Amino acid sequence: MERVLIVNADDLGLCPSVNQAIFEVFEAGNLSSATLMVNMPGTKDALDRVGAYPALGVGLHFCLTEGTSLSGPSGLTGPDGSFRPRPELAKAAVKGRVQAPDVVRELVAQLAVLEEAGISPTHVDSHQHVHMLPAILEAMVPVLRERDLPMRIVAPPRAALWSSWSRPRKVAKQALNAYLADRAFARAPTPTNQALVSIHDLDDPGPYDKATYSKLLSWVPPERVTEVMVHPYRLGPDLLEMYGGDPGKRPFLERCRHEYEALTAGPIFGGASLITFRDLQSR
């Protein structure tokens, strides 16, 4: 059975050096899809360049935890319109303090940036997976259904829960994602991925190679449509200016650098059919 993969790069639009890395991975044949952040320093660069890659599926990387709101100050932001960090958003969501109209206004505003640029989004996912929080998911679903937009389901295979055994916080996040995935599958307005894997599921900090991705895919039965979520980063001065002063961010950046190097070194997903989320609707 031919394996069907959606290989999606998150964080297109973060900054120009990350945009360049993503386009290089697509040129190397190891990418079918990307999700674009529309409120970040690299947004204009991404929008200016993405037209040169018409075969690349482009969705929205819905952002509620970084940068500035496009719909203005709300319960999702501070007084200046800047989004709060993920822990604060998650705490507010659990306590019932996230208002659906705020989420809807921001989602519509971010989708409008793509549409005004002539991009018909293939799907929606979110920065740091916050769309899996029930309060945010429930607000998003009517908009996605109205627009016939698929969404990512963060559905880690069981093996992913144990692959990060030395990182208890990661295991806890994966267990929560697995729990929330059942609810999300029931609410998904269109066909979607059936599993999600990433090098960030591994204890291995890199470097990575074709065998790394083969290991990730071995966790999922071949008949399931799997999203391989990737974050190829070139560590350019623009990216380091954003995050280089945060020592806690460095391990993530290094993994992303290793992923960029692996995905531009040669074919990774030979024998698989690489598709976009839009292609799922015709299967």
Buried (B, 14 or more C-beta within 10 A) or exposed (E): EEBBBBBBBBBBBBBBBBBBBBBBBBEBBBBBBBBBBBBBBBBEBBBEBBEEBEEBBBBBBBBBBBBBBBBEBBEBBEEEBEBBEBEEBBEBBEEEEBBEEBBBBBBBBBBEBBEEBEBEBBBBBBBBBBBBBBBBBBBBBEBBEEBEBBBBBBBBBEBBBEBBEEBEEBBEBBEBBBEBBEBBEEBBBBBBBBBBBBBBBBEEEBBBBBEBBEBBBEBBEEEEBBBBBBBBBBBBEBBEEBBEEEEEEEEBBBBBBBBBBBBBBEEBBEEBEBBBBBBBEEE
